[in-house]
Amino acid sequence: MIEAGERLGFRESCEGCGADLHSCVHCAHYDPGAHNDCREPSSEFVRERERNNHCDWFQASGREGGDGSGCDQALNDLDALFKK
């Protein structure tokens, strides 16, 4: 898990799954309800939010998972339900 405020290189990826870490979905400014899905008004539009990018405004959010959809939590809940 990345820590909030941690400095990440543009090309860093998750050791477990290979996901790009310097991406919109891992940024503290990422907000799907905001204009351009970003709370930083000076940021440029990024089309692929789960891919690495060169945004100068990037700040690690410390959130787990890509888009905050709770997919991992849902899978864990199902596993617990069926006692896997």
C-alpha positions in Angstrom: 0.0 0.0 0.0 1.2 3.5 -0.8 1.3 6.0 2.0 -0.4 9.3 1.8 2.0 12.0 0.5 4.6 9.4 -0.5 6.8 10.4 -3.5 6.4 8.1 -6.4 8.2 8.0 -9.7 6.2 8.3 -13.0 6.9 4.6 -13.8 6.4 2.9 -10.5 4.1 0.0 -10.3 2.5 -2.2 -7.7 4.7 -5.2 -6.8 1.6 -7.4 -6.2 -0.5 -6.7 -9.3 1.6 -4.5 -11.6 -0.8 -1.6 -11.6 0.6 1.9 -12.3 0.9 3.8 -9.1 1.6 7.3 -10.4 -2.0 7.6 -11.8 -5.1 9.6 -11.2 -6.9 6.9 -9.3 -4.1 6.9 -6.7 -3.9 10.6 -6.4 -5.2 12.7 -3.4 -6.8 15.1 -5.9 -8.8 12.4 -7.7 -12.5 13.1 -7.4 -14.9 11.4 -9.9 -17.5 14.1 -9.2 -15.2 17.0 -9.9 -14.5 18.7 -13.3 -12.0 16.5 -15.2 -12.3 14.1 -12.1 -9.7 16.2 -10.3 -10.0 18.7 -7.5 -6.8 20.5 -8.8 -8.2 23.2 -11.1 -4.8 23.7 -12.9 -4.4 20.0 -13.9 -4.6 18.9 -17.5 -7.2 16.4 -18.7 -6.1 12.8 -18.5 -8.0 10.2 -20.5 -6.7 7.0 -19.0 -7.0 7.5 -15.2 -5.6 4.1 -14.2 -2.4 4.4 -16.3 0.7 6.3 -15.3 0.9 9.9 -16.2 3.2 12.9 -15.8 0.9 15.2 -13.8 2.9 17.6 -11.7 0.1 17.9 -9.2 0.2 14.2 -8.2 0.1 13.4 -4.5 -0.2 9.8 -3.3 -3.6 9.4 -1.6 -2.9 6.4 0.6 -6.2 4.8 -0.6 -6.1 1.1 -1.6 -7.6 0.0 -4.8 -7.8 1.9 -8.1 -11.1 3.8 -8.3 -12.4 3.4 -4.8 -15.2 1.3 -6.1 -14.8 -1.2 -3.2 -14.4 -4.2 -5.5 -11.8 -5.8 -3.3 -14.0 -5.3 -0.2 -16.9 -6.8 -2.0 -14.9 -9.9 -2.9 -13.7 -10.2 0.7 -17.2 -9.9 2.0 -18.3 -12.7 -0.4 -15.4 -14.9 0.7 -16.4 -14.3 4.4 -20.0 -15.1 3.6 -19.1 -18.4 2.0 -16.3 -19.0 4.5 -13.5 -19.5 1.9 
